[in-house]
Amino acid sequence: MSGTMTGPGMKGVTPFIDMLFILLFGMLALSESKTAVSAEKVHVKLPSVEPADSGEGSPGKSIGIVVDQNSVVRLEGSDVVIDGPEELDRALAGQIGEAVPDEFRIEIRADANARQGVMAAILQHLRRAGFKDVSLLALGLENAAWGGER
């Protein structure tokens, strides 16, 4: 007899030890760690929609961008059609001059039936250009089509 533990009594112990290790690793894998980072709440600030006739004056300088029902973009008070980001940059440069974009409030007055992709592109472009105070005002909400019906 050598020093190994073999014999009729050891046949049932090996599966028992295997099962113990499986249960131990399963408990470790499924248990919560004390050092785990707890889930933090994500706060999302949604844009507010104001009625077009609110008449609220904002402090500072304001620039209006108008989007009509055919999704044609113009600066307020101008008849020049803005066909893309470069033209919008030129038109805004004419309005703000050498000032910093943070000093201006941009109001996008869009018809409720205009294509939403146009407003999204304008909002994204203005954000990248450094304008922080940008609001979107929906015009003609009483005639807007809901649920895809026009």
C-alpha positions in Angstrom: 0.0 0.0 0.0 1.5 3.3 -1.0 0.7 6.7 0.5 -2.2 7.5 -1.8 -5.8 7.6 -0.6 -7.6 5.2 -2.7 -10.1 2.7 -1.6 -13.7 1.9 -1.5 -14.6 4.9 0.9 -13.1 7.6 -1.4 -15.3 7.0 -4.4 -18.1 9.2 -3.0 -15.9 12.0 -1.8 -14.5 13.2 -5.1 -17.9 14.1 -6.6 -18.8 15.7 -3.3 -15.7 17.9 -3.4 -16.4 18.8 -7.1 -19.9 19.8 -6.2 -18.7 21.9 -3.3 -16.3 23.8 -5.6 -19.0 24.4 -8.2 -21.3 25.8 -5.5 -18.6 28.0 -4.0 -17.6 29.5 -7.4 -21.3 30.0 -8.3 -21.9 31.9 -5.1 -18.8 34.0 -5.6 -19.8 34.8 -9.2 -23.4 35.7 -8.4 -22.9 37.6 -5.1 -22.6 41.4 -5.0 -19.2 42.8 -4.5 -18.7 45.3 -1.6 -16.5 47.4 -3.8 -19.0 47.5 -6.8 -19.9 51.0 -8.0 -23.5 51.7 -7.1 -25.8 52.7 -9.9 -26.1 56.5 -10.1 -29.2 58.3 -11.3 -28.9 60.0 -14.7 -30.5 63.4 -14.8 -31.6 64.5 -18.3 -32.6 68.1 -18.8 -35.3 68.1 -21.4 -35.9 71.2 -23.6 -38.9 73.2 -22.8 -41.4 74.2 -25.4 -42.8 77.7 -25.1 -45.8 79.1 -26.9 -44.8 81.4 -29.8 -46.7 84.4 -28.4 -45.1 84.3 -25.0 -43.7 87.8 -25.4 -40.9 87.1 -22.9 -37.9 89.3 -23.5 -34.6 87.7 -22.8 -31.7 89.6 -21.3 -28.9 90.1 -23.7 -28.8 89.9 -27.5 -31.2 87.7 -29.4 -31.1 86.2 -32.9 -34.1 84.6 -34.5 -34.0 81.8 -37.0 -37.2 81.0 -38.8 -38.1 77.6 -40.3 -41.3 77.7 -42.4 -43.7 74.9 -43.1 -41.7 73.9 -46.2 -38.5 73.6 -44.0 -37.0 76.7 -45.6 -34.5 78.4 -43.2 -34.0 82.2 -42.9 -32.7 84.6 -40.3 -35.6 86.6 -38.8 -36.1 89.8 -40.8 -34.2 88.6 -43.8 -35.4 87.1 -47.1 -32.1 85.3 -47.8 -32.6 81.5 -47.7 -30.0 79.6 -45.7 -29.2 76.3 -47.5 -26.6 74.8 -45.2 -24.3 75.1 -42.2 -21.8 77.3 -44.1 -24.4 79.8 -45.0 -25.8 79.7 -41.5 -22.3 80.4 -40.2 -21.9 83.4 -42.5 -25.3 84.8 -41.6 -24.6 84.4 -37.9 -21.2 86.0 -38.3 -22.8 89.0 -39.8 -25.1 89.3 -36.8 -22.6 88.7 -34.0 -19.5 90.2 -35.5 -16.5 89.6 -33.2 -18.6 88.7 -30.1 -18.6 85.4 -28.3 -21.5 83.0 -29.1 -22.2 82.6 -25.4 -23.5 86.2 -25.3 -26.4 85.5 -27.6 -29.7 83.8 -27.3 -30.8 82.0 -30.4 -34.6 81.4 -30.9 -35.5 79.0 -33.6 -39.1 79.7 -34.6 -40.2 76.7 -36.6 -43.5 75.8 -38.1 -45.0 72.7 -36.4 -45.3 70.9 -39.7 -41.7 71.5 -40.8 -39.4 68.5 -41.1 -37.9 67.7 -37.6 -34.6 66.8 -39.2 -34.0 70.4 -40.2 -34.5 71.6 -36.6 -32.3 68.8 -35.3 -29.5 69.7 -37.7 -29.7 73.4 -36.8 -29.7 72.7 -33.1 -26.7 70.4 -33.4 -24.8 72.9 -35.6 -25.4 75.7 -33.2 -24.3 73.6 -30.2 -21.0 72.8 -32.0 -20.6 76.5 -32.9 -20.6 77.3 -29.2 -24.1 78.7 -28.7 -25.4 77.6 -25.4 -28.7 79.5 -25.0 -30.8 78.1 -27.8 -34.6 77.6 -27.7 -37.0 76.0 -30.1 -40.4 77.6 -30.4 -43.1 75.7 -32.3 -45.5 77.9 -34.4 -48.9 76.7 -35.5 -49.4 74.0 -32.9 -53.1 74.2 -33.3 -52.9 73.0 -36.9 -50.1 70.4 -36.3 -50.6 66.9 -37.5 -50.3 64.3 -34.7 -50.0 60.5 -35.3 -48.6 60.8 -38.8 -51.9 62.2 -40.3 -51.7 65.3 -42.5 
